[in-house]
Amino acid sequence: DARVTQTPRHKVTEMGQEVTMRCQPILGHNTVFWYRQTMMQGLELLAYFRNRAPLDDSGMPKDRFSAEMPDATLATLKIQPSEPRDSAVYFCASGIRDTQYFGPGTRLTVL
Amino acid sequence: GIQVEQSPPDLILQEGANSTLRCNFSDSVNNLQWFHQNPWGQLINLFYIPSGTKQNGRLSATTVATERYSLLYISSSQTTDSGVYFCAVVSGTSYGKLTFGQGTILTVHP
């Protein structure tokens, strides 16, 4: 049963620290998405890749967030420096033929 | 961008009851998915349904693309159906980018 995996599942850090979240998409999927979920904003798209190339990262604060896909089995989302308003659940999803499958999420708390 | 509205925002049911959740969208779509977010936060695909009707056990969904809405039917609800149901759409040339509605919070009491 193929699944999207994300690490870590939980992260507590202090303001100003760097945070790196990792995602392993489902093998064979050609699109990867990063979403953020908060109570206030709901689910928001941060960035997405097709065939490892970034297509749209307009949802990300460019000054502190970066998303990369160094190879087909790994996507990363980095926040540097982190701020309390970044506290949220970050989901990675991978997709093929217009259907997306979500990972379990990383719950980030920035103190 | 496209707007996605879901109703009702909250729904409370007794086990065994049936329910209908609605999703309206403001523009034509290439893709529409229904998700269930369980109490542990996991987002689970229910249906990929840009048009037509599909059924999976006690759940079924219908999308009328020309009228810009989709319905999710839950029959004989169970406590495990509790959670948040999201509708998400892809419009135009957005390359698979999903826009989510705000969700319907479903609570099923035993």
Boltz contact constraints between the chains, C-beta under 6 A:
constraints:
  - contact:
      token1: [A, 31]
      token2: [B, 96]
      max_distance: 6.0
  - contact:
      token1: [A, 42]
      token2: [B, 102]
      max_distance: 6.0
  - contact:
      token1: [A, 43]
      token2: [B, 100]
      max_distance: 6.0
  - contact:
      token1: [A, 45]
      token2: [B, 97]
      max_distance: 6.0
  - contact:
      token1: [A, 55]
      token2: [B, 95]
      max_distance: 6.0
  - contact:
      token1: [A, 98]
      token2: [B, 31]
      max_distance: 6.0
  - contact:
      token1: [A, 99]
      token2: [B, 48]
      max_distance: 6.0
  - contact:
      token1: [A, 102]
      token2: [B, 43]
      max_distance: 6.0
  - contact:
      token1: [A, 104]
      token2: [B, 42]
      max_distance: 6.0
  - contact:
      token1: [A, 105]
      token2: [B, 41]
      max_distance: 6.0
